[in-house]
Amino acid sequence: MRIDLHTHSTASDGTEPPSGVVESAARAGLDVVALTDHDTTSGWAEALSAGERLGVRVVPGMEVSCLAHGVSVHLLSYWHDPAAAALVGMLDASRTSRRTRARSMVERMTADTGLRWEDVLEHVHGQATIGRPHIADALVAAGVVADRDEAFATLLSGRSPYFVPHTAPDPLEAIGLVRAAGGVPVLAHPAASKRGSCVGDAEVEEMVAAGLVGLEVDHRDHSDAERRHLRALARSLDLLVTGSSDYHGTGKRNLLGENTTDPDVLQELRSRAGGAVRAEDAVPAGDEVPGS
């Protein structure tokens, strides 16, 4: 059984609609795929419907953007209640901050690049969470950069004169709200140093005390040494280990299923879900994950 627990659609910064992500997962030979758009659950219904049609089990999830002492932290949440008021309030504030930040960055670079806010909005689908990838797509379309990778390495990097920080919750707060909403929190790509500064082991321990359940260890942005360190850390803290693609369609080079999660781990994650979205919604009755 092939399981990928980290993907993005046009509900945030992916290039395929939620149903398209599931269709791509089916073509890639995946049995289970999680939709984890940034700070939103708006793609769940479409993805779950596509999963039923195609025979792919869809895990409803989300990637929550956080900041810990100025360091970017991404928290994956699975099976939480999408209507939990406190969590929804936090996410609304984050999305508003992202939009304000994106507009400010565009305004800073307009004189040098000719890019306008209206150009960026052409790359935003519906009520998608707006982020730097949408600015990157607009820059590519305008011929300013070749692709998203170049945009993030130059104009959109944290070292760029156009960069503007955004407001995001502390991961300890986010973990608490996810758990209160019945969700299962897993720390995404925790040692991806090529993306910038990362939290240390001590901060991870604090997250475990707050309710963190797992670490995303197998990710293309982790070196072999980083993976070995994270596995040892997970063992010492009794955390589950996941692997996934962080798929964004054509927005990134990541391929569906390039890293996967063990079925027994999925079963354990599923057993810890307690939200309004039942774990069984992602695995049809009578068709259990091996080892369950």
PAZA-560173 format. One line per 8 residues: number of its first residue (from 1); their letters; for each residue x, y, z of N, C-alpha, C, O. Coordinates in steps of 0.2 Angstrom, whole numbers, plus 5000, padded with zeros to 4 digits. Example, Ala and Ser with C-alpha at 12.3 -4.5 7.8 and 13.67 -1.06 7.14 Angstrom:
1> AS> 5066 4972 5039 5062 4978 5039 5066 4984 5039 5071 4983 5042; 5064 4989 5035 5068 4995 5036 5064 5000 5039 5067 5006 5040
// end
This chain:
1> MRIDLHTH> 5004 4994 5000 5000 5000 5000 5004 5006 5000 5009 5007 5004; 5003 5011 4995 5007 5017 4995 5003 5023 4997 4998 5024 4995; 5006 5026 5002 5003 5032 5006 5007 5038 5006 5013 5038 5007; 5004 5044 5003 5007 5050 5003 5003 5055 5007 4997 5056 5005; 5006 5058 5012 5002 5062 5017 5003 5069 5017 5002 5073 5022; 5005 5072 5011 5007 5079 5011 5006 5081 5004 5011 5080 5000; 5000 5084 5002 5000 5087 4995 4996 5094 4995 4992 5095 5000; 4996 5097 4990 4993 5104 4989 4989 5105 4983 4991 5102 4978
9> STASDGTE> 4984 5108 4983 4980 5109 4977 4979 5117 4976 4982 5121 4979; 4975 5119 4971 4973 5126 4970 4969 5129 4976 4968 5135 4976; 4967 5125 4981 4964 5128 4987 4970 5132 4990 4968 5137 4995; 4976 5131 4989 4981 5135 4992 4986 5137 4986 4985 5141 4982; 4992 5133 4986 4997 5135 4981 4999 5130 4977 5005 5130 4974; 4995 5125 4976 4996 5120 4971 4993 5122 4964 4990 5127 4964; 4995 5118 4959 4992 5120 4952 4987 5116 4950 4984 5117 4944; 4985 5111 4953 4979 5106 4951 4973 5107 4956 4974 5108 4962
17> PPSGVVES> 4967 5107 4954 4961 5107 4959 4962 5101 4963 4965 5096 4962; 4958 5101 4969 4958 5095 4973 4956 5089 4970 4960 5084 4971; 4952 5089 4965 4950 5082 4962 4956 5080 4957 4957 5075 4956; 4959 5085 4955 4965 5084 4950 4971 5081 4954 4974 5077 4951; 4972 5083 4960 4977 5080 4964 4975 5073 4965 4980 5068 4965; 4969 5071 4967 4967 5064 4968 4968 5060 4961 4970 5054 4962; 4966 5063 4956 4967 5060 4949 4974 5058 4948 4976 5053 4946; 4979 5063 4950 4986 5062 4949 4988 5057 4953 4993 5053 4952
25> AARAGLDV> 4986 5056 4959 4988 5051 4964 4986 5044 4962 4990 5040 4962; 4980 5044 4959 4978 5037 4956 4983 5035 4950 4985 5030 4950; 4984 5040 4946 4989 5038 4940 4996 5037 4943 4999 5033 4940; 4998 5039 4949 5004 5038 4952 5004 5031 4956 5009 5029 4958; 4999 5028 4956 4998 5022 4959 4998 5022 4967 4999 5018 4970; 4995 5028 4969 4994 5029 4977 4988 5026 4979 4983 5026 4975; 4988 5023 4985 4982 5020 4988 4978 5025 4992 4972 5025 4993; 4983 5029 4996 4980 5034 5000 4984 5041 4999 4990 5041 4998
33> VALTDHDT> 4980 5046 4999 4983 5053 4998 4980 5058 5003 4974 5058 5004; 4984 5062 5006 4981 5067 5011 4981 5074 5007 4986 5076 5004; 4976 5077 5007 4976 5084 5005 4977 5089 5010 4973 5089 5015; 4983 5093 5010 4985 5097 5016 4986 5104 5013 4992 5106 5014; 4981 5107 5011 4982 5114 5009 4984 5119 5015 4982 5117 5020; 4987 5124 5013 4989 5129 5018 4983 5133 5021 4979 5136 5018; 4982 5132 5028 4978 5136 5032 4970 5135 5029 4967 5140 5030; 4969 5130 5026 4962 5130 5023 4960 5122 5022 4964 5118 5021
41> TSGWAEAL> 4953 5121 5023 4950 5114 5022 4945 5115 5016 4941 5110 5015; 4946 5120 5012 4940 5121 5007 4941 5116 5001 4936 5115 4998; 4946 5112 5001 4946 5107 4995 4944 5100 4997 4944 5096 4993; 4942 5100 5004 4941 5093 5006 4935 5089 5003 4936 5084 5000; 4930 5093 5002 4924 5089 4999 4925 5087 4992 4923 5081 4990; 4928 5091 4988 4930 5089 4981 4935 5083 4981 4934 5079 4977; 4940 5084 4985 4945 5078 4985 4942 5072 4988 4943 5066 4985; 4937 5072 4993 4934 5066 4995 4930 5063 4990 4929 5057 4989
49> SAGERLGV> 4926 5067 4987 4922 5065 4981 4926 5061 4976 4924 5056 4973; 4931 5064 4974 4935 5061 4969 4938 5055 4971 4939 5050 4967; 4940 5054 4977 4943 5048 4980 4938 5043 4980 4940 5037 4978; 4932 5044 4981 4926 5039 4981 4926 5036 4974 4925 5030 4973; 4926 5041 4969 4925 5039 4962 4931 5035 4959 4930 5031 4955; 4937 5037 4962 4943 5034 4959 4946 5028 4963 4950 5025 4961; 4943 5027 4969 4945 5022 4973 4952 5023 4977 4956 5019 4979; 4953 5030 4977 4959 5032 4981 4956 5035 4988 4952 5039 4988
57> RVVPGMEV> 4959 5032 4993 4957 5034 5000 4960 5041 5002 4966 5042 5001; 4956 5046 5003 4958 5053 5004 4958 5054 5012 4953 5054 5015; 4964 5057 5014 4964 5059 5021 4963 5066 5021 4967 5070 5018; 4958 5069 5025 4957 5076 5025 4962 5079 5030 4962 5078 5036; 4966 5084 5027 4971 5087 5031 4972 5094 5030 4968 5097 5026; 4977 5097 5032 4979 5104 5032 4986 5106 5034 4989 5102 5038; 4989 5111 5031 4996 5113 5033 4995 5120 5037 4994 5124 5033; 4997 5120 5043 4996 5126 5047 5003 5130 5047 5008 5127 5049
65> SCLAHGVS> 5003 5136 5045 5009 5140 5045 5010 5143 5052 5005 5147 5054; 5015 5142 5055 5017 5145 5061 5024 5148 5061 5028 5148 5057; 5025 5152 5067 5031 5155 5068 5033 5154 5075 5030 5155 5080; 5040 5151 5076 5042 5150 5083 5049 5154 5084 5054 5152 5081; 5048 5160 5087 5054 5164 5088 5057 5166 5082 5063 5167 5081; 5052 5168 5077 5055 5170 5070 5056 5165 5065 5058 5166 5060; 5056 5159 5067 5057 5153 5063 5051 5150 5060 5046 5149 5064; 5051 5149 5054 5045 5146 5050 5044 5139 5052 5049 5135 5052
73> VHLLSYWH> 5038 5137 5054 5036 5130 5056 5030 5128 5053 5025 5132 5053; 5030 5123 5050 5024 5120 5046 5021 5114 5050 5024 5109 5051; 5015 5115 5052 5011 5109 5055 5006 5106 5051 5001 5109 5049; 5007 5099 5050 5002 5096 5047 4996 5093 5052 4998 5091 5057; 4990 5094 5050 4984 5092 5054 4980 5087 5050 4978 5089 5044; 4978 5082 5053 4974 5077 5050 4967 5076 5053 4968 5075 5060; 4962 5075 5050 4955 5073 5053 4953 5078 5058 4948 5076 5062; 4955 5084 5058 4952 5089 5063 4945 5091 5061 4943 5090 5055
81> DPAAAALV> 4941 5094 5066 4935 5096 5064 4935 5103 5061 4938 5108 5063; 4933 5104 5054 4934 5110 5050 4930 5116 5053 4931 5121 5051; 4925 5114 5057 4921 5120 5060 4923 5122 5067 4919 5126 5070; 4928 5119 5070 4930 5121 5077 4932 5128 5077 4936 5131 5074; 4928 5132 5081 4928 5139 5081 4935 5142 5082 4937 5147 5078; 4938 5140 5087 4945 5143 5089 4950 5142 5083 4954 5146 5082; 4950 5136 5081 4955 5134 5075 4953 5138 5069 4957 5141 5066; 4947 5139 5067 4944 5143 5062 4946 5150 5062 4949 5153 5058
89> GMLDASRT> 4946 5153 5068 4948 5160 5070 4955 5161 5069 4957 5166 5066; 4959 5156 5071 4966 5157 5070 4968 5157 5063 4972 5160 5060; 4965 5152 5059 4966 5151 5052 4964 5158 5048 4968 5160 5043; 4958 5160 5050 4956 5166 5046 4961 5172 5047 4963 5176 5042; 4964 5173 5053 4969 5178 5054 4975 5177 5050 4978 5182 5048; 4977 5171 5050 4983 5169 5046 4982 5170 5039 4987 5173 5035; 4976 5169 5036 4975 5170 5029 4975 5177 5027 4977 5180 5022; 4972 5181 5032 4972 5188 5031 4979 5191 5031 4980 5196 5027
97> SRRTRARS> 4983 5189 5035 4990 5191 5036 4994 5190 5030 4997 5194 5027; 4993 5183 5027 4996 5181 5021 4994 5186 5015 4998 5188 5011; 4988 5188 5014 4985 5192 5009 4988 5199 5009 4991 5202 5005; 4988 5202 5016 4991 5208 5017 4999 5208 5015 5001 5213 5012; 5002 5203 5017 5009 5203 5016 5011 5202 5009 5015 5205 5006; 5007 5198 5005 5008 5197 4998 5007 5203 4994 5011 5205 4990; 5002 5207 4996 5001 5213 4993 5006 5218 4994 5008 5222 4990; 5009 5219 5000 5014 5223 5002 5021 5221 4998 5024 5226 4996
105> MVERMTAD> 5022 5215 4997 5028 5213 4993 5027 5215 4986 5032 5217 4983; 5021 5214 4983 5020 5216 4976 5021 5224 4976 5024 5226 4971; 5019 5227 4980 5019 5235 4980 5027 5237 4980 5029 5242 4977; 5031 5233 4984 5038 5235 4985 5041 5234 4978 5046 5237 4977; 5039 5228 4975 5043 5227 4969 5040 5229 4962 5043 5228 4957; 5035 5233 4962 5032 5235 4956 5036 5240 4952 5037 5239 4946; 5040 5244 4955 5044 5249 4952 5049 5245 4948 5052 5247 4943; 5052 5240 4951 5058 5236 4948 5056 5231 4943 5060 5229 4939
113> TGLRWEDV> 5050 5228 4944 5048 5222 4940 5042 5224 4935 5041 5220 4931; 5038 5229 4937 5032 5230 4933 5026 5226 4936 5020 5227 4933; 5027 5222 4940 5022 5217 4943 5016 5221 4947 5018 5226 4951; 5010 5220 4945 5005 5223 4949 5001 5218 4953 5001 5212 4951; 4997 5220 4958 4993 5215 4962 4988 5212 4958 4986 5206 4959; 4985 5215 4953 4980 5212 4948 4983 5206 4944 4980 5201 4943; 4990 5207 4943 4993 5201 4940 4993 5195 4944 4993 5189 4942; 4995 5196 4950 4995 5190 4955 4988 5187 4956 4988 5181 4956
121> LEHVHGQA> 4983 5191 4956 4976 5189 4957 4974 5184 4952 4970 5180 4953; 4977 5185 4946 4975 5181 4940 4977 5173 4941 4975 5169 4938; 4982 5172 4946 4985 5166 4947 4982 5163 4954 4984 5158 4956; 4977 5166 4957 4973 5164 4963 4967 5161 4961 4963 5164 4958; 4965 5155 4963 4959 5151 4961 4954 5152 4967 4955 5150 4973; 4949 5155 4965 4943 5156 4970 4945 5160 4977 4948 5165 4976; 4944 5156 4982 4946 5159 4989 4952 5156 4991 4953 5155 4998; 4957 5154 4987 4963 5151 4989 4967 5155 4994 4967 5161 4993
129> TIGRPHIA> 4970 5152 4998 4975 5155 5003 4981 5158 4999 4984 5154 4995; 4981 5165 4999 4986 5168 4995 4993 5168 4998 4994 5169 5004; 4998 5166 4994 5005 5166 4997 5010 5168 4992 5008 5170 4986; 5016 5168 4994 5022 5169 4989 5022 5165 4982 5024 5168 4977; 5020 5159 4983 5019 5155 4976 5015 5158 4971 5017 5158 4965; 5010 5162 4973 5006 5165 4968 5009 5171 4965 5009 5173 4959; 5013 5175 4969 5018 5180 4966 5023 5177 4962 5024 5180 4956; 5026 5171 4964 5030 5168 4959 5027 5166 4953 5031 5168 4947
137> DALVAAGV> 5021 5164 4952 5018 5162 4946 5017 5168 4942 5018 5168 4936; 5015 5174 4945 5014 5180 4941 5021 5182 4938 5021 5185 4933; 5026 5182 4942 5033 5184 4940 5035 5179 4934 5038 5182 4929; 5034 5173 4934 5035 5168 4929 5031 5170 4922 5034 5171 4917; 5025 5172 4923 5020 5174 4918 5023 5180 4914 5022 5181 4908; 5025 5184 4919 5028 5191 4916 5035 5190 4913 5037 5195 4910; 5038 5185 4913 5045 5184 4911 5050 5187 4915 5056 5188 4913; 5049 5188 4921 5054 5191 4926 5058 5186 4928 5064 5187 4929
145> VADRDEAF> 5056 5180 4930 5060 5174 4932 5058 5168 4928 5052 5168 4924; 5062 5163 4928 5060 5157 4924 5055 5152 4927 5051 5149 4923; 5056 5152 4934 5051 5147 4937 5051 5149 4944 5054 5154 4947; 5046 5145 4948 5046 5147 4955 5052 5146 4959 5053 5150 4963; 5056 5141 4957 5063 5140 4961 5067 5147 4961 5070 5149 4966; 5067 5150 4955 5071 5156 4954 5068 5161 4958 5072 5166 4961; 5061 5162 4958 5058 5167 4961 5059 5167 4969 5061 5172 4972; 5059 5161 4971 5060 5160 4979 5068 5161 4980 5069 5163 4986
153> ATLLSGRS> 5072 5160 4976 5079 5160 4977 5081 5168 4977 5087 5169 4979; 5077 5172 4973 5079 5179 4972 5074 5184 4975 5075 5186 4981; 5069 5186 4971 5065 5191 4973 5060 5189 4979 5059 5194 4983; 5059 5183 4980 5054 5181 4986 5058 5178 4992 5055 5176 4997; 5064 5178 4992 5068 5175 4998 5068 5180 5004 5066 5186 5003; 5069 5177 5009 5069 5181 5016 5075 5186 5016 5074 5191 5020; 5080 5186 5011 5085 5191 5011 5083 5196 5006 5087 5201 5005; 5078 5196 5002 5076 5200 4997 5074 5207 5000 5071 5207 5005
161> PYFVPHTA> 5075 5213 4997 5073 5219 4999 5065 5220 4999 5062 5224 5002; 5062 5215 4995 5055 5215 4994 5051 5211 4999 5045 5211 5000; 5055 5207 5003 5052 5203 5008 5048 5206 5014 5051 5211 5016; 5043 5204 5015 5039 5206 5021 5037 5200 5025 5034 5195 5023; 5038 5200 5032 5036 5195 5036 5028 5195 5037 5025 5200 5036; 5025 5189 5039 5018 5189 5040 5017 5186 5047 5021 5183 5050; 5011 5188 5050 5009 5186 5056 5007 5178 5056 5003 5176 5052; 5009 5174 5061 5007 5167 5061 5007 5165 5068 5010 5168 5072
169> PDPLEAIG> 5003 5160 5070 5002 5158 5077 5009 5154 5079 5012 5151 5075; 5010 5154 5085 5015 5150 5088 5013 5142 5087 5007 5141 5088; 5018 5138 5086 5016 5131 5085 5013 5128 5091 5009 5123 5090; 5015 5130 5097 5012 5127 5103 5004 5128 5103 5000 5124 5105; 5003 5135 5101 4996 5137 5101 4992 5133 5096 4987 5130 5097; 4995 5132 5090 4992 5128 5084 4991 5121 5086 4986 5118 5085; 4996 5118 5089 4995 5111 5091 4989 5110 5096 4985 5105 5095; 4989 5115 5101 4983 5114 5106 4977 5115 5102 4972 5111 5104
177> LVRAAGGV> 4976 5119 5097 4970 5120 5094 4968 5114 5090 4962 5112 5089; 4973 5112 5086 4972 5106 5082 4969 5100 5086 4965 5096 5085; 4973 5099 5092 4971 5093 5096 4964 5094 5099 4960 5090 5100; 4962 5101 5101 4956 5102 5104 4950 5101 5098 4945 5099 5100; 4952 5102 5092 4948 5100 5087 4947 5093 5084 4944 5091 5079; 4951 5089 5088 4951 5082 5087 4956 5080 5081 4956 5074 5079; 4960 5084 5080 4965 5083 5074 4971 5079 5077 4973 5079 5083; 4975 5077 5072 4982 5074 5074 4987 5078 5071 4988 5078 5064
185> PVLAHPAA> 4991 5081 5075 4997 5085 5072 5003 5082 5071 5006 5078 5075; 5006 5083 5065 5013 5081 5063 5017 5086 5061 5015 5090 5057; 5023 5087 5063 5028 5092 5061 5030 5091 5054 5034 5086 5053; 5029 5096 5049 5031 5095 5042 5038 5097 5041 5041 5102 5044; 5042 5093 5037 5049 5094 5035 5053 5098 5041 5055 5104 5039; 5054 5096 5047 5056 5099 5052 5064 5101 5052 5066 5106 5055; 5068 5098 5047 5075 5099 5047 5077 5101 5040 5082 5100 5038; 5072 5104 5036 5073 5107 5029 5078 5113 5029 5075 5118 5028
193> SKRGSCVG> 5084 5112 5031 5088 5118 5032 5089 5122 5025 5091 5128 5026; 5088 5119 5020 5089 5123 5013 5083 5128 5013 5084 5133 5009; 5078 5127 5017 5073 5132 5016 5074 5138 5021 5071 5143 5020; 5079 5137 5026 5080 5143 5030 5081 5140 5037 5083 5134 5038; 5081 5144 5042 5082 5142 5049 5077 5136 5051 5071 5137 5049; 5079 5132 5055 5074 5126 5058 5074 5126 5065 5079 5129 5069; 5069 5124 5068 5068 5123 5075 5073 5118 5078 5074 5113 5074; 5075 5118 5084 5080 5113 5086 5076 5108 5090 5070 5108 5091
201> DAEVEEMV> 5080 5103 5093 5077 5097 5096 5073 5099 5102 5068 5097 5104; 5075 5104 5106 5072 5107 5112 5065 5110 5110 5060 5108 5114; 5065 5113 5105 5058 5116 5103 5053 5110 5101 5047 5110 5102; 5056 5105 5098 5052 5099 5096 5049 5096 5102 5043 5094 5103; 5054 5095 5107 5051 5092 5114 5046 5096 5117 5041 5094 5119; 5046 5103 5116 5040 5107 5119 5034 5106 5115 5029 5106 5118; 5035 5105 5108 5029 5103 5104 5026 5096 5106 5020 5096 5106; 5030 5092 5108 5028 5085 5110 5024 5086 5116 5018 5083 5117
209> AAGLVGLE> 5026 5090 5121 5023 5091 5127 5016 5095 5126 5011 5094 5130; 5015 5098 5120 5009 5102 5119 5004 5097 5115 4998 5099 5114; 5007 5091 5113 5002 5087 5109 5004 5084 5102 5000 5081 5099; 5011 5086 5100 5013 5084 5094 5013 5076 5094 5015 5073 5098; 5011 5073 5088 5011 5066 5087 5016 5063 5083 5018 5057 5084; 5019 5067 5078 5023 5064 5073 5028 5069 5070 5027 5075 5070; 5033 5066 5066 5038 5070 5062 5038 5068 5055 5038 5061 5054; 5037 5072 5051 5038 5070 5043 5045 5070 5042 5049 5075 5041
217> VDHRDHSD> 5048 5064 5042 5055 5063 5041 5057 5062 5034 5062 5065 5032; 5054 5058 5030 5056 5056 5023 5053 5062 5019 5047 5061 5017; 5057 5067 5017 5055 5072 5013 5061 5074 5009 5066 5074 5011; 5060 5076 5003 5065 5078 4998 5070 5083 5001 5075 5084 4998; 5067 5088 5005 5072 5093 5008 5076 5091 5014 5079 5095 5016; 5076 5085 5015 5080 5082 5021 5086 5078 5018 5085 5074 5013; 5092 5079 5020 5097 5075 5018 5097 5069 5022 5093 5068 5026; 5101 5064 5020 5102 5057 5023 5103 5058 5031 5101 5055 5035
225> AERRHLRA> 5108 5063 5032 5110 5064 5039 5104 5067 5043 5103 5065 5049; 5101 5071 5040 5095 5074 5043 5089 5069 5045 5086 5069 5050; 5088 5065 5040 5083 5059 5041 5086 5055 5047 5081 5053 5051; 5092 5053 5047 5094 5049 5052 5093 5052 5059 5091 5049 5064; 5095 5059 5059 5094 5062 5066 5087 5063 5068 5085 5062 5074; 5082 5064 5063 5075 5064 5065 5072 5058 5067 5068 5057 5071; 5075 5052 5064 5072 5046 5066 5074 5044 5073 5070 5041 5077; 5080 5046 5075 5083 5045 5082 5079 5049 5086 5077 5047 5092
233> LARSLDLL> 5077 5056 5084 5074 5060 5088 5067 5057 5089 5064 5058 5095; 5064 5055 5084 5057 5052 5085 5057 5046 5089 5052 5045 5093; 5062 5042 5089 5062 5036 5094 5063 5039 5101 5059 5036 5105; 5067 5044 5102 5068 5046 5109 5062 5049 5112 5061 5049 5118; 5057 5052 5107 5052 5056 5110 5045 5052 5109 5040 5055 5110; 5046 5046 5106 5040 5041 5105 5035 5045 5100 5029 5045 5101; 5038 5047 5095 5034 5050 5089 5033 5046 5083 5038 5042 5082; 5028 5046 5080 5027 5043 5073 5031 5046 5068 5032 5052 5068
241> VTGSSDYH> 5033 5042 5063 5037 5044 5057 5033 5044 5051 5031 5038 5049; 5033 5049 5047 5029 5049 5041 5034 5051 5035 5039 5054 5036; 5032 5050 5029 5035 5052 5023 5030 5054 5018 5025 5051 5018; 5032 5059 5014 5027 5061 5009 5031 5066 5004 5037 5067 5004; 5027 5068 4999 5030 5071 4993 5030 5079 4994 5034 5082 4991; 5025 5082 4997 5024 5089 4998 5022 5091 4990 5025 5096 4988; 5018 5088 4987 5017 5089 4980 5013 5095 4979 5008 5097 4983; 5015 5099 4974 5011 5105 4972 5010 5105 4964 5009 5111 4962
249> GTGKRNLL> 5009 5100 4961 5008 5099 4954 5014 5102 4950 5019 5099 4952; 5013 5106 4946 5019 5109 4942 5022 5114 4946 5027 5117 4943; 5020 5116 4952 5023 5122 4955 5029 5120 4959 5033 5124 4960; 5031 5113 4959 5037 5111 4962 5039 5105 4958 5035 5102 4955; 5045 5103 4959 5047 5097 4956 5046 5090 4960 5047 5085 4957; 5043 5091 4966 5041 5085 4970 5036 5081 4966 5031 5083 4963; 5037 5074 4966 5033 5070 4963 5029 5066 4968 5031 5064 4973; 5022 5065 4966 5018 5061 4971 5021 5054 4972 5023 5050 4968
257> GENTTDPD> 5021 5052 4979 5024 5045 4980 5031 5045 4981 5034 5039 4982; 5035 5050 4980 5042 5050 4980 5045 5048 4987 5050 5045 4988; 5041 5050 4992 5042 5047 4999 5035 5045 5001 5030 5048 5000; 5035 5040 5005 5028 5037 5008 5028 5035 5015 5034 5035 5018; 5022 5034 5018 5021 5033 5025 5019 5025 5026 5016 5023 5022; 5022 5022 5031 5020 5015 5032 5013 5014 5034 5010 5018 5037; 5010 5009 5031 5003 5008 5033 5001 5008 5040 4996 5010 5043; 5006 5005 5044 5005 5004 5051 5005 5011 5055 5001 5012 5060
265> VLQELRSR> 5009 5016 5052 5009 5022 5055 5002 5026 5053 5000 5029 5057; 5000 5025 5047 4993 5028 5045 4988 5025 5050 4984 5029 5052; 4988 5019 5051 4983 5016 5056 4984 5019 5063 4979 5021 5066; 4990 5020 5065 4991 5023 5072 4988 5031 5072 4985 5033 5077; 4990 5034 5067 4988 5041 5066 4980 5041 5066 4977 5045 5070; 4977 5037 5062 4970 5037 5062 4967 5035 5068 4961 5038 5070; 4970 5031 5072 4967 5029 5079 4967 5035 5084 4963 5035 5089; 4971 5040 5083 4971 5045 5087 4967 5051 5085 4966 5056 5089
273> AGGAVRAE> 4963 5051 5080 4959 5056 5077 4952 5056 5081 4950 5051 5083; 4950 5062 5083 4944 5062 5087 4939 5068 5085 4935 5070 5089; 4940 5070 5079 4936 5076 5077 4930 5074 5074 4928 5068 5074; 4926 5079 5072 4920 5078 5068 4920 5074 5062 4916 5071 5060; 4926 5075 5059 4928 5071 5053 4930 5065 5055 4936 5064 5058; 4927 5059 5054 4929 5053 5057 4935 5050 5053 4935 5051 5047; 4939 5046 5056 4945 5043 5053 4942 5039 5047 4945 5038 5042; 4936 5036 5048 4934 5031 5044 4932 5034 5037 4931 5031 5032
281> DAVPAGDE> 4931 5041 5037 4929 5044 5031 4935 5044 5026 4933 5045 5020; 4941 5043 5028 4946 5042 5024 4948 5035 5021 4951 5034 5017; 4945 5030 5025 4946 5023 5023 4940 5020 5024 4937 5018 5029; 4937 5018 5018 4930 5015 5018 4929 5009 5022 4934 5005 5023; 4924 5008 5025 4922 5003 5030 4923 4996 5026 4921 4996 5020; 4926 4991 5029 4927 4985 5025 4933 4985 5021 4934 4980 5018; 4937 4990 5021 4943 4990 5017 4948 4993 5021 4951 4999 5019; 4950 4990 5026 4955 4992 5031 4962 4993 5028 4964 4989 5024
289> VPGS> 4966 4997 5032 4973 4997 5030 4976 4991 5033 4974 4989 5039; 4981 4988 5030 4984 4982 5032 4987 4983 5039 4990 4989 5040; 4986 4979 5043 4989 4979 5050 4984 4982 5055 4985 4983 5061; 4978 4984 5053 4973 4987 5057 4969 4982 5060 4964 4983 5064
// end
